[in-house]
């Protein structure tokens, strides 16, 4: 027979309401440490599992958090999700949905989560213009953007310091003697794509290099195929360049593929820098120089921010920037000759 909260109360020698408070993460701090420990031990002995559904019905909540990601297959999104789950469980269950970086699919997924009456949303797929997300925020639903920002007022976000990362990447390339530095940006309707592209131009200017739009291409998605297409366009344009700063690591991997097909050597002919420092990039050949982003911590901080909104401890609209670092590997080297 399944143990009840009253069974735990008898076992621990306390009132059942004290058990309820001790085993609820939202109210556990109201119970003295020694008493809470005795209650947890009694619950473990009896195999008691709190009924989240009953608690949700009592409090008029679903006990679920929606997590919206653009591509669950990428390691960085897995890290963001793990960060969220590490914070919200066991109080909430995370419902993870994938948008395939498609605005229409994102709209449908948000509708599904809203219909399921999730208690809050962590959205890692948002674009700069997010009318549907703004509408959810206006309705009172707690929402935090992770790894993305939006232009709408009152939407909280946790992101990396992209401008600092881009500045470090450009400074590294300039120190190696590069002046003809190309950029393959991510989609410019995403904050990451737009912010990194703007920071790239600023960083060049700060080093006395005039930005050259002929050396800039825009990927339609943060994907390998787009990196390969854009690099091929740069080569076929006839413009000379000795380095490429890629909008993310997957775009950089696409550059590798395009170079390999054309017999272009990295870094002897062209140096490549990525962004995110995904787990596999140090295993590429050559290992990729990349800006490391703390994606797990982004997920954790987004979850903390969301719980603070749900509990009424914080207002919407706060922003948090997390530091990044440049990981220098063998994909970057000194200028040897103009290429490709």
C-alpha positions in Angstrom: 0.0 0.0 0.0 1.3 3.4 -0.9 2.5 5.6 2.0 0.6 8.8 2.6 1.6 12.1 4.1 -0.1 11.2 7.3 2.0 8.0 7.5 5.1 10.1 7.2 3.8 12.5 9.9 3.3 9.6 12.4 6.7 8.1 11.6 8.4 11.5 12.1 6.3 12.5 15.1 5.0 15.8 13.6 1.8 17.2 12.2 1.0 16.4 8.5 1.1 20.1 7.6 4.7 20.2 8.7 5.5 17.3 6.5 3.9 19.1 3.6 6.0 22.2 4.2 9.2 20.2 4.6 8.8 18.2 1.4 7.8 21.2 -0.7 10.9 23.0 -2.1 9.0 26.3 -2.1 8.3 26.1 1.7 11.1 23.8 3.0 12.9 26.8 4.5 10.0 27.3 6.9 10.8 24.0 8.7 13.8 23.8 11.2 16.7 21.8 9.8 16.6 19.0 12.3 12.9 18.5 11.9 13.1 18.6 8.1 15.9 16.0 8.2 13.8 13.7 10.4 10.9 14.1 8.0 13.0 13.4 4.9 14.4 10.3 6.6 10.9 9.1 7.5 9.7 9.6 4.0 12.6 7.7 2.6 12.0 4.7 5.0 8.4 4.6 4.0 9.0 5.1 0.3 6.8 8.2 0.3 6.6 10.2 -3.0 4.9 13.6 -2.9 1.9 13.8 -5.2 2.8 16.7 -7.5 -0.5 16.5 -9.3 -2.5 16.9 -6.1 -0.3 19.7 -5.0 -0.8 21.5 -8.3 -4.5 21.2 -8.1 -4.5 22.6 -4.6 -2.3 25.5 -5.6 -3.9 26.0 -9.1 -0.6 25.2 -10.9 0.5 22.6 -13.4 3.8 22.0 -11.7 5.5 22.1 -15.1 7.9 24.4 -16.8 8.1 24.7 -20.6 11.6 24.8 -22.2 11.7 25.9 -25.8 14.9 25.2 -27.8 15.8 25.7 -31.5 17.6 22.4 -32.0 17.7 19.8 -29.3 20.3 17.8 -31.3 23.0 20.3 -30.6 25.1 19.8 -27.5 24.8 23.4 -26.4 21.0 23.1 -26.1 21.4 19.9 -24.1 23.5 21.8 -21.7 21.0 24.6 -21.4 18.2 22.1 -20.7 20.3 20.2 -18.1 21.0 23.5 -16.4 17.3 24.3 -16.2 16.4 20.8 -15.0 19.1 20.9 -12.3 17.4 23.9 -10.7 13.6 23.3 -11.2 13.5 19.6 -10.3 12.0 18.1 -8.2 9.6 21.0 -7.7 8.7 21.2 -11.4 8.8 18.9 -14.4 10.4 20.4 -17.5 8.5 19.9 -20.8 11.1 20.4 -23.5 10.0 21.2 -27.1 12.1 21.7 -30.2 11.4 24.3 -32.9 13.9 23.3 -35.6 14.7 27.0 -35.7 11.5 27.5 -37.6 9.3 30.6 -36.5 6.1 28.8 -37.4 7.0 25.7 -35.5 8.0 27.9 -32.5 4.6 29.6 -32.6 2.8 26.2 -32.6 5.0 24.9 -29.7 4.4 28.0 -27.6 0.6 27.6 -28.2 0.8 23.9 -27.1 2.7 24.9 -23.9 0.3 27.7 -23.1 -2.7 25.3 -23.6 -1.1 23.0 -21.1 -1.0 25.9 -18.7 2.7 25.6 -17.8 3.7 27.7 -14.8 6.5 29.4 -16.7 8.7 29.3 -19.8 12.4 29.3 -20.5 12.8 30.1 -24.2 16.1 29.5 -26.0 14.8 29.9 -29.5 13.5 33.5 -29.5 14.1 35.9 -32.3 14.5 39.7 -32.0 10.8 40.3 -32.7 8.7 38.0 -30.5 5.0 39.2 -30.5 3.8 35.8 -29.3 6.2 35.8 -26.4 5.4 39.4 -25.6 1.7 38.5 -25.5 2.4 35.6 -23.1 4.4 38.0 -20.8 1.6 40.5 -21.0 -0.9 37.8 -19.9 1.1 37.3 -16.7 3.0 34.2 -17.6 6.6 34.2 -16.3 9.0 34.0 -19.2 12.8 34.0 -19.3 14.9 34.0 -22.5 18.0 31.8 -22.4 20.9 32.5 -24.7 18.8 35.0 -26.6 17.4 38.5 -26.1 14.4 40.2 -27.6 13.6 43.8 -28.3 10.3 43.7 -26.4 10.3 45.5 -23.0 9.7 43.5 -19.9 11.2 40.2 -21.0 13.9 38.8 -18.8 16.9 37.2 -20.3 20.2 35.4 -19.5 22.9 35.5 -22.2 26.6 35.3 -22.6 28.7 38.5 -23.1 28.9 38.1 -26.9 30.5 41.4 -27.5 33.4 40.5 -25.2 33.8 37.2 -26.9 33.9 38.7 -30.4 36.4 41.3 -29.3 38.7 38.6 -27.9 38.4 36.6 -31.1 39.2 39.6 -33.4 42.1 40.7 -31.1 43.5 37.2 -31.3 43.4 37.2 -35.1 44.8 40.7 -35.4 47.7 39.8 -33.1 48.5 37.0 -35.6 48.7 39.5 -38.4 45.3 39.1 -40.0 43.7 42.2 -41.6 41.4 40.7 -44.2 39.0 38.9 -41.8 35.7 37.6 -43.1 32.6 37.1 -41.0 29.9 34.5 -41.6 27.1 35.6 -39.2 24.2 33.7 -37.9 20.6 34.8 -38.8 20.3 38.5 -38.2 16.7 38.1 -36.8 18.2 36.4 -33.8 20.0 38.4 -31.0 23.0 36.1 -31.2 23.4 36.6 -34.9 22.8 40.4 -34.8 24.9 41.0 -31.7 27.9 39.1 -32.9 27.8 40.7 -36.3 27.6 44.2 -34.8 30.4 43.4 -32.3 32.6 42.2 -35.2 32.4 45.5 -37.0 33.1 47.4 -33.7 36.1 45.2 -33.0 37.6 45.7 -36.4 37.2 49.4 -36.1 38.8 49.5 -32.7 41.9 47.8 -34.3 42.0 50.4 -37.1 40.5 48.0 -39.7 37.8 49.4 -42.0 34.9 46.9 -42.0 34.4 45.5 -45.5 30.9 44.3 -46.4 32.3 42.3 -49.2 33.8 40.0 -46.6 30.5 39.4 -44.8 28.0 36.7 -45.4 24.8 35.8 -43.5 23.9 32.2 -42.7 20.1 31.5 -42.8 20.5 29.2 -39.8 23.2 28.2 -37.3 23.9 25.0 -39.2 26.8 23.3 -40.9 25.3 23.4 -44.4 24.9 27.2 -44.1 28.5 27.6 -43.1 29.7 25.6 -46.1 27.5 27.6 -48.5 28.6 30.9 -47.2 32.3 30.1 -47.2 31.9 28.9 -50.8 30.3 32.2 -51.7 33.2 34.1 -50.2 35.7 32.1 -52.2 33.7 32.4 -55.4 33.4 36.2 -54.9 37.2 36.5 -55.6 37.7 38.6 -52.4 40.9 37.8 -50.6 40.8 36.9 -46.9 43.1 35.2 -44.5 40.7 34.4 -41.6 37.0 33.8 -40.9 35.2 34.6 -37.7 32.1 32.2 -37.8 28.9 33.1 -36.0 28.9 29.7 -34.2 30.8 26.4 -34.2 28.4 24.7 -36.6 29.0 27.4 -39.2 32.7 27.0 -38.6 32.5 23.2 -39.2 30.7 24.1 -42.5 33.8 26.3 -43.4 36.0 23.2 -42.7 33.9 21.2 -45.2 34.1 23.9 -47.9 37.8 24.3 -47.4 38.4 20.5 -47.6 36.5 20.3 -50.9 38.7 23.1 -52.4 42.0 22.0 -51.0 42.3 25.0 -48.8 44.4 24.3 -45.7 43.6 25.6 -42.2 45.3 27.5 -40.7 48.0 27.8 -43.3 45.7 29.4 -45.9 42.8 30.5 -43.7 42.4 30.7 -40.0 38.9 29.9 -38.5 37.4 31.0 -35.2 34.1 29.6 -33.9 31.7 30.6 -31.1 30.2 28.4 -28.3 33.1 26.0 -27.8 30.9 23.0 -28.3 32.1 19.7 -26.7 33.4 18.1 -29.9 35.3 21.0 -31.4 38.6 20.2 -29.8 38.4 16.8 -31.5 38.2 18.3 -35.0 41.3 18.6 -37.2 42.6 21.1 -36.7 41.1 21.6 -33.3 38.9 24.7 -33.5 39.7 28.0 -31.8 36.4 29.1 -30.3 34.7 31.4 -27.8 33.6 29.3 -24.8 30.0 30.1 -23.6 28.8 28.7 -20.2 25.6 27.2 -21.6 24.8 25.0 -18.5 25.1 28.0 -16.3 22.9 30.0 -18.7 20.2 27.3 -18.2 20.7 27.4 -14.4 20.5 31.1 -14.1 17.5 31.3 -16.4 15.7 28.8 -14.2 16.6 30.7 -11.0 15.3 33.9 -12.6 12.1 32.1 -13.7 11.4 30.6 -10.2 11.9 34.1 -8.7 9.2 35.4 -11.0 6.9 32.5 -10.3 7.3 33.0 -6.5 6.9 36.7 -6.7 10.4 37.5 -5.6 11.4 39.3 -8.8 9.8 41.4 -11.5 10.1 40.6 -15.2 12.5 42.5 -17.4 15.8 41.8 -15.7 18.9 40.8 -17.7 22.0 38.9 -16.9 25.3 38.7 -18.9 27.6 35.8 -18.2 31.4 36.0 -19.0 33.0 34.1 -21.9 36.6 33.1 -22.7 38.5 32.4 -25.9 39.9 28.9 -26.2 42.9 29.1 -28.6 43.6 25.9 -30.6 45.3 25.0 -33.9 42.7 26.4 -36.3 44.3 29.8 -36.0 47.8 30.8 -37.0 49.9 33.7 -38.3 49.3 35.0 -41.8 51.6 33.2 -44.3 50.1 34.2 -47.6 47.0 35.8 -49.1 44.4 33.1 -49.6 42.3 31.4 -50.8 
